[in-house]
Amino acid sequence: DAYATSDIGPVVWTMIFLAVNYVILVRGVQKGIEKMSNILMPMLFVILIIFVANSLMMPGAAEGLKFLFMPDFSQVTPSVVLSAMGQAFFSLSLGLGCLITYSSYFTKGTPLVRTALITAGLDTFVAILAGVIIFPAVFTFGQEPAAGPKLVFEVLPSIFMHIGGGVFWSTLFFFLLFLASITSTISMAEISIAYFAEEFGMSRRASTALTIGIAMILGTLCALSFGSLNWLKVFGMTIFNFFDYFSSNILLPVGGMIISLFVGWVLDRGIIRGELINSHGRNSVNISIIVFCLRWLAPLCIGLVFIFGLGIF
């Protein structure tokens, strides 16, 4: 059976991937997640720099960098702006409780505003490096720059096969993706683990096993949706596409809006001031501007992202 054969690889890799996550997560935030991130993040950055140097030496580097850094403002439509806002939500994991969960482990003196700026800045910097890696290669080999996600899984592998040491570079690139996905999934899993542990009194090991077990079941279904379960549709979408759409277009903006409205309208302003200023003893943050943004500006922008994500625009 062709389907049965094609299912083995995705399912096995799903199991291996989640098993690695379990080993890291069960050790906790400091001994597991933080320690592993201290190893993986520098490794990830070094590999990125290697790929940047390799891309900049390609014949199409100049054309690719021009495409990346010289925008055509006539193409910047409201839909483009809203798509960018949606991407920012997804990239920074806003609205899912991830940042709130991790900030709960901060010490009282952690500067939240500076930490938030560093997080957003590093995320943007890595995204730019990824663009510098991809577009010179795309223009060098005459590929379509608007291919979207296909650039990673279809276009780039074919490009690697046409350069010296293609197997090595391809392996290194997907190892890079593996490291990136590991660091992302352990941050997402911590939300459920912390919830099960604190709300139901479960041990760290039990809550981790429950979370990984649920992820393993759903992840296997998503993997099979590319093979033997591609016939199974939810609202006209495969299981994988449905989960992707539901989390990105509905859960992220709705969660972000609820958090914004709660902090802006419900949470006591004294608590907001205390959390933002911490123990530094000075009012280095304009609380009124932040509260105004949380009450009015952020919900309006998030609402537009949500409406656009549903396809109403």
N, C-alpha and C positions, 0 to 999 in steps of 0.2 A: 504494500500500500504506500503510495507516494506521500500521502499526508502523514502517515505514521512515521515515516523516515524523516520528514522535514520537521516534525514536532520535537524530536529528541534533543537537538542542539539548543533551541531556545529554552526549553524546560530545564535542561541540565544546567545551563548557564544562569538561569534564574535562581535555581537552588544554591549553586555555588556562591553567587553574589549575595544572597540573603544570609547564607551561613557565615560569610565574612563579616557582614553587618552585625550578626548576633554576637560573634566573638568580641567585636569592638564595643558594642553597646552594653553588654552584660557587665563590663568592668566599670561602668559609670562614666560620669562626665569628665572628671579630672584624669583618672587612670586609663580610661578607654578613649573617649572622643577627643579630649584635649591632647593627650599624648600622641594619638594617631595623626591628628591634624598637624601637630608640630613636625611630624615626619613627612606626611603626604603633601602639605602645602608648599614647602620649599622644593620638593621633588617636582611638583606640578609646575612651579614657576620656572625651574631650570629647563624642563622639557619645552615649555612655551618659548623661552628665549632661544633655544636651539632651533625650533621651527621658524621663529621670526627671522633669525639669521639666514636659514636655508631659503626662505621665501624671498628675502630681499636680494638674493643673488640670482633669482630667476629672471629671464628675459622680459617677462611681462610685469615686473615689479613696479615700474614707473606708472604704467597704465592702471594697474590694480590699486596703487596708493591714490592716484588721482580720482578713481571711482569712489574710493572710501572716504577721502577727506575733502573733496570739492563737491559739495552738494548742489543739486539743481533745485533751487527754492521754488521753482514753478511746480514741482512735483510734491511739495509739502502741503497736502490737503488736510482738512479736519480728520479724515479717516486715518491718515498717516500718523498724526499727532496722537489720536486715540489708541492706535495700535502700539505706538511707542510707550504710552502709559501702561497699557496692558502687559507689555514685555517687561517693564520695570517692576510691576507687581510680581510677575512670575520669577524674574531673576533674583529679586531680593526676598522672596518668600513672604511678601506682605499679605496679611489677612488670614493666615493659617495658624497663627499663634507661635510660630517658630522663634521669632525674635523675642517675644514675651517670655517664652519658656527659658531661653538661654539667659536673658537678662535677670531672671529670678535667681540665678546662681552668682550674680555679681555681688561684690562687696558694697557696702554703703557708700564708699568714697569713689566708686567708679564714675567717671564723667560721661553721662549718657549722651549728651549732645556731641561731644568730640568722638565718642565711639561710633555713633550713628553716621557722622560725616566720614570717618575712616572706612566704615563698612561700605557705604555707597561709593566712595571714591575708588576703593580697591576693586569693587565689582565693575565699575566703568572702565578702569584701567585694563583689567583682564579681558573685557569684551573688546576693547580696542586692539589689544594684542592678537586676539582671535581673528579679528578682521584683517590685520596685517599678515597673518599666516595664510588665510584662505584666498583673498582676492588676487594677490600676485600669481598664485598657482592657477586660479581659474582663468585669468587672462593669458597666462603663458600657454595654456593648452586649449584656448578657444572655447571654453565652456560658458554656459549661461549663468551670469552672476545673480539672476533673480530666481534661481532654482529653489531657494529656501532650505528646509531641512534636508533635501536631497543632496545638498552640497557635502554634507557630512557622510552620509551612508551610501551614496551612489556615485557622486561626481568625484570626490576626493580619492576614494580607493582606486578609481580608474586612472587618476592623475599619478598616483604613487607608482603604478605599474609602468609608467613611461619615464621615470627618472632613475638615475643611478642609485642602487641600493633600495629599490622600491619596497621590497618585502620588509626590510629593516625599518624604513620610515613609516610604512603602513602599520607595522606592529607597534612601533613607538607611539604613533598617533592614537591608536585605539586603546593603548595602555593609558594614555593621557585622559581619554574619555572615561575609562574605567575608574581612574583616581578621582576625577571630577564627580562622577555619579556616586561613588562611595561617600565622599564628604557631604554630598547633598542629601542622600538618603538617610544617613545617620542623624543629620540635623532634623529631618522630618520625623523620623521614628521617635526621637526623644520627646516629642509632644505627647504622643500616645502613652509612652512608657511612664512619663512623669504623671500623667492623668490617672492611669491605672494604679500606680503606686500610692499616690496621695489620696485619691478618692475612695479606693477600695482596700487600701492597706496591704496591697500585694508586695511581695519581695521584689527586689530589682531583677532577679533572675526570672521569676514567674511573669512579671509584666513585660520583660523583654521577649520571652518565649511566646507569649500571647500576641504581642505586636508583630513579631516576625512570622508567626503562624498565619495570621490574617493576611499579611503582605504576601506570603508564599502562595496562598490560595488565589488571591486576586491577581498576583503577578503571573501565575501559571495560566490563568484564564486569558490574561492579556497576551501572553506569549503564544498561546494556542489560537488566538484570533487572527494570527498571520498564517495559520495552517488549517488544521482540521475543524476549527470552530469559526472559520471566516464566514460561514453561512449564518451564524447567530447574530442577529441585529437587535440593537436597542435604540429605539427612535430612529431607525434607518442607518445607524452607525454600528461598526464593529465594537466589540467590548473595549479594545484599546482606545479607539477614537472617542467612545462615549466617556470613558474615565478622563481622558485628556481634556475633552470639551467641558465636562461637568466641573472638574477641578479648576481649570484655567479661566473659564468664562463665567462661572457662577459662584463657586465657593470662594475664590480669591477676592473678587470685588465686593461680594456681600459681607464676607468676614472683615475686610478692611473698612467698609462703611460702618458696620456695627461697632468696631473698636473705636473708630474716629468719633462717632456720635456719643459713645459712652464716655470717653475721656473728655470730650468737649462740653457735654451738657450735664452729665450725671456725676462724674468724679469730682470730689471737692478740690477747689483750686489750690488750697494749701498743700494737698498731697502732690499735685502736679508740680508746684514750686519746689517742694522738698525733694522730689525724685530727680528733677532736672538740675537743681543747684547742688544737691547732696550736702556734703559736710565742708564745702569750700568756703562757706561763710560770706559769700558775695553774690549779688544778683547779676550774674554774667549772662543771663538769658532773659529776653523779653517775653514774659509769660503771656501777656495780653495778645501779642501777635500770634503766638503758637495756638492759644485757645481759639482765636478768631479763625485761624486756618482749619483747626479741627472741627469747629462748629459749622462753618459755611463753605470754605473753599474746597477742602478735601472731600466732603460728601458730594459736592456738585461734580467735581472731576471724576470721582469714583463712579457716580451715577452714570455719567456719560460713557465711561469705559464699560460698565455693565450693559447699558442699552446697546452699545456698539457690538459687544461680544455676543449678544443674543441675535444679532443680525437685523435689528429694527432699523438701523441706519443703512 
